[in-house]
Amino acid sequence: MSRALAGRHRLWFFSVALPMWFSQGCLYVPHLFRGAPIEFRVVDDTTGAPLSNVVVTANWQLVRLNVAHAVEDGQLVILETVSDADGRVRFSGWGPKLVRPLTTIGMNDPHLVLFKEGYQPDAVHNAFGDYTTNFTRHSDWHGETLRLKRPHDDQSYAQSLDWLGDIALQFAFSDHGDCGWRRIPTMLSRAIAEGKQHPTHGPLPTFWSETLLEGRAAPLRCGSIGEFLKRYRHDD
């Protein structure tokens, strides 16, 4: 490369690429994050009665930043808990945790996923915010009340269970080697049992098919999901 061409490349980097990196948050501070405690209530959408034994997961997704856009890069923290008799859900704070170089927490994290048998599962997350200034991550749903709905019929319920696996819980089945599904055993053991009782009827197999689920769980790296969940038992 000629000196003139190299000079033009350096000029482009400092005048175009570097400012874009700053604007996208690539050259961000900090590399340490904390998660603030989260507490909220879950109730029946129709009656307003508190719902106990709702299993809830919370995850803080890592993204790798480049000039064009952010790319999912695994999970920093995955937690799960269940609601108490008054419908209260509590997650303790965590951190500080160091993230990998060139990664940060996603702008709308944490994500929360809620599931109770006989109700449509739900998922919520923060409004989109700033990569660079939120050293301690707070949930927009702290102190709020979330409402779960009853399904209209068995087929819509079965479809919502597939949505739970295919969409809401995909963070736990990523290809980044963190075996995230091993951190949400209560959610999975209960959802699998319910998915088997309420399969969808269509050309595509249900998410909760044992064969497909084992493949998604990356057994060569993470082990068998069926064997892992044998130690967890759901008591109604």
C-alpha positions as CSV (number, residue, x, y, z in Angstrom):
1,M,0.0,0.0,0.0
2,S,1.3,3.4,-1.0
3,R,1.9,6.1,1.7
4,A,-0.8,8.3,0.1
5,L,-3.3,5.4,0.2
6,A,-2.3,4.5,3.8
7,G,-2.7,8.1,4.7
8,R,-6.2,8.2,3.3
9,H,-7.1,5.0,5.2
10,R,-5.9,6.6,8.4
11,L,-7.9,9.7,7.7
12,W,-11.0,7.7,7.0
13,F,-10.5,5.8,10.3
14,F,-10.2,8.9,12.5
15,S,-12.8,11.0,10.7
16,V,-15.5,8.3,10.1
17,A,-14.9,5.0,11.7
18,L,-13.7,6.1,15.1
19,P,-16.6,8.5,15.7
20,M,-19.0,5.8,14.7
21,W,-17.4,3.4,17.2
22,F,-17.9,6.0,19.9
23,S,-21.5,6.6,18.9
24,Q,-22.2,2.9,18.8
25,G,-20.6,2.3,22.2
26,C,-17.7,0.2,21.0
27,L,-15.2,2.2,22.9
28,Y,-17.2,2.2,26.1
29,V,-16.6,2.4,29.8
30,P,-17.2,0.5,32.1
31,H,-16.3,-3.1,31.7
32,L,-17.8,-3.8,35.1
33,F,-21.6,-4.0,35.6
34,R,-23.9,-4.5,38.6
35,G,-27.5,-5.7,38.6
36,A,-29.9,-3.9,41.0
37,P,-32.4,-6.0,43.0
38,I,-35.7,-6.5,41.3
39,E,-39.1,-7.0,43.0
40,F,-42.5,-7.0,41.4
41,R,-45.9,-8.6,41.8
42,V,-47.8,-11.1,39.5
43,V,-51.6,-11.3,39.5
44,D,-54.4,-12.8,37.5
45,D,-55.4,-10.5,34.6
46,T,-59.1,-11.0,35.2
47,T,-59.5,-11.2,39.0
48,G,-56.4,-9.3,40.2
49,A,-55.7,-12.2,42.6
50,P,-52.0,-12.8,43.4
51,L,-50.4,-15.7,41.6
52,S,-48.1,-17.9,43.6
53,N,-45.5,-20.3,42.1
54,V,-45.0,-18.3,38.9
55,V,-41.5,-19.2,37.7
56,V,-39.6,-16.2,36.4
57,T,-36.2,-16.0,34.7
58,A,-34.1,-12.8,34.4
59,N,-31.2,-12.6,31.9
60,W,-28.7,-9.9,31.0
61,Q,-27.5,-10.5,27.5
62,L,-24.1,-9.6,26.2
63,V,-23.6,-7.9,22.8
64,R,-20.5,-7.5,20.8
65,L,-20.2,-4.1,19.2
66,N,-18.9,-3.1,15.8
67,V,-19.3,-0.2,13.5
68,A,-22.6,-1.5,11.9
69,H,-24.6,-2.9,14.8
70,A,-24.6,-4.9,18.0
71,V,-24.4,-8.7,17.8
72,E,-25.6,-11.1,20.5
73,D,-22.6,-12.7,22.3
74,G,-24.0,-14.9,25.1
75,Q,-25.2,-14.0,28.6
76,L,-23.6,-12.3,31.5
77,V,-26.1,-13.4,34.1
78,I,-29.1,-15.7,34.1
79,L,-31.3,-16.1,37.2
80,E,-34.6,-17.8,38.0
81,T,-37.0,-17.7,41.0
82,V,-40.7,-18.3,41.8
83,S,-43.4,-16.0,43.2
84,D,-44.5,-16.3,46.8
85,A,-48.0,-16.7,48.1
86,D,-48.7,-12.9,47.6
87,G,-47.4,-13.1,44.0
88,R,-44.2,-11.3,44.9
89,V,-41.1,-12.0,42.8
90,R,-37.7,-11.1,44.1
91,F,-34.2,-11.2,42.5
92,S,-31.2,-10.2,44.5
93,G,-28.7,-7.8,43.2
94,W,-25.5,-9.1,41.6
95,G,-22.0,-7.9,40.7
96,P,-19.8,-6.2,40.0
97,K,-19.1,-8.5,37.0
98,L,-16.4,-8.0,34.4
99,V,-17.5,-8.4,30.8
100,R,-15.4,-9.7,28.0
101,P,-13.4,-7.3,25.9
102,L,-15.5,-5.5,23.1
103,T,-18.8,-6.7,24.7
104,T,-21.3,-4.9,26.9
105,I,-24.9,-5.5,28.2
106,G,-27.7,-5.1,25.8
107,M,-29.6,-1.8,25.9
108,N,-32.9,-3.3,26.9
109,D,-31.8,-5.8,29.6
110,P,-32.8,-7.3,31.9
111,H,-35.3,-9.5,30.1
112,L,-37.9,-11.2,32.3
113,V,-39.8,-14.3,31.3
114,L,-42.9,-15.5,33.3
115,F,-44.6,-18.9,33.2
116,K,-47.4,-20.6,35.3
117,E,-49.3,-23.6,34.2
118,G,-52.7,-22.7,32.8
119,Y,-51.7,-19.1,31.9
120,Q,-50.2,-17.7,28.7
121,P,-46.4,-17.1,29.3
122,D,-45.2,-13.6,29.1
123,A,-41.9,-11.7,28.6
124,V,-41.0,-8.1,29.3
125,H,-37.8,-6.1,29.1
126,N,-36.5,-2.5,29.6
127,A,-37.1,0.3,27.2
128,F,-34.1,0.8,25.0
129,G,-31.5,2.9,26.7
130,D,-27.8,3.9,26.5
131,Y,-24.9,1.4,26.3
132,T,-22.4,3.6,28.0
133,T,-23.9,5.2,31.1
134,N,-25.8,2.5,32.9
135,F,-23.2,1.1,35.2
136,T,-25.8,-0.4,37.5
137,R,-28.7,-2.1,35.6
138,H,-32.2,-1.5,36.9
139,S,-35.3,-3.2,35.7
140,D,-38.1,-0.9,34.5
141,W,-40.5,-3.4,36.1
142,H,-39.2,-3.0,39.6
143,G,-42.1,-2.1,41.9
144,E,-44.7,-2.8,39.1
145,T,-47.6,-5.4,38.9
146,L,-47.5,-7.8,35.9
147,R,-50.7,-9.6,34.9
148,L,-50.9,-13.0,33.4
149,K,-53.9,-14.0,31.1
150,R,-55.7,-17.3,30.8
151,P,-55.6,-18.7,27.2
152,H,-58.8,-18.7,25.1
153,D,-58.6,-22.4,24.3
154,D,-56.2,-25.3,24.4
155,Q,-54.7,-24.7,20.9
156,S,-53.9,-21.1,21.7
157,Y,-52.3,-22.3,25.0
158,A,-50.3,-24.9,23.1
159,Q,-49.1,-22.2,20.7
160,S,-48.1,-20.0,23.6
161,L,-46.0,-22.8,25.1
162,D,-44.2,-23.1,21.8
163,W,-43.6,-19.3,21.8
164,L,-42.2,-19.7,25.3
165,G,-39.5,-22.1,24.0
166,D,-39.0,-20.8,20.5
167,I,-38.8,-17.1,21.3
168,A,-38.8,-16.2,25.0
169,L,-36.3,-18.7,26.2
170,Q,-33.9,-18.7,23.2
171,F,-31.3,-16.8,25.3
172,A,-30.8,-20.1,27.2
173,F,-30.1,-22.1,23.9
174,S,-27.6,-19.9,22.2
175,D,-24.5,-21.0,20.4
176,H,-22.1,-19.2,22.6
177,G,-21.0,-22.2,24.8
178,D,-22.5,-20.9,28.0
179,C,-25.1,-23.7,28.4
180,G,-27.5,-21.2,29.7
181,W,-30.4,-23.7,30.0
182,R,-28.7,-25.3,32.9
183,R,-29.4,-22.2,34.9
184,I,-33.2,-22.3,34.5
185,P,-34.0,-25.9,35.5
186,T,-37.3,-25.0,37.2
187,M,-38.6,-23.1,34.2
188,L,-37.6,-25.9,31.8
189,S,-38.8,-28.9,33.9
190,R,-42.3,-27.3,34.3
191,A,-42.5,-26.0,30.7
192,I,-41.5,-29.4,29.3
193,A,-44.1,-31.2,31.3
194,E,-46.8,-28.8,30.2
195,G,-45.6,-28.8,26.6
196,K,-45.9,-32.6,26.5
197,Q,-49.5,-32.4,27.8
198,H,-50.5,-29.6,25.3
199,P,-48.7,-30.2,22.0
200,T,-49.5,-28.0,19.0
201,H,-51.2,-29.7,16.1
202,G,-49.6,-28.7,12.8
203,P,-46.9,-29.6,10.3
204,L,-44.0,-28.6,12.5
205,P,-43.0,-30.5,15.7
206,T,-43.5,-28.8,19.0
207,F,-40.6,-27.0,20.6
208,W,-40.8,-29.4,23.5
209,S,-40.3,-32.5,21.4
210,E,-37.6,-34.5,23.3
211,T,-35.5,-35.2,20.2
212,L,-35.5,-31.6,19.1
213,L,-34.9,-30.2,22.6
214,E,-31.9,-32.5,23.1
215,G,-30.4,-31.1,19.8
216,R,-31.0,-27.5,20.8
217,A,-29.3,-28.1,24.2
218,A,-25.9,-28.8,22.5
219,P,-25.4,-32.2,24.3
220,L,-21.8,-32.6,23.2
221,R,-20.8,-29.5,25.0
222,C,-23.5,-29.1,27.7
223,G,-24.7,-32.6,28.4
224,S,-28.2,-34.2,28.1
225,I,-31.0,-31.9,29.1
226,G,-33.1,-34.9,30.0
227,E,-30.5,-36.3,32.3
228,F,-29.8,-32.9,33.9
229,L,-33.5,-32.3,34.7
230,K,-34.0,-35.7,36.3
231,R,-32.8,-34.2,39.6
232,Y,-35.5,-31.5,39.5
233,R,-39.1,-32.3,40.3
234,H,-42.1,-30.0,40.0
235,D,-44.5,-30.3,43.0
236,D,-48.0,-28.9,42.2
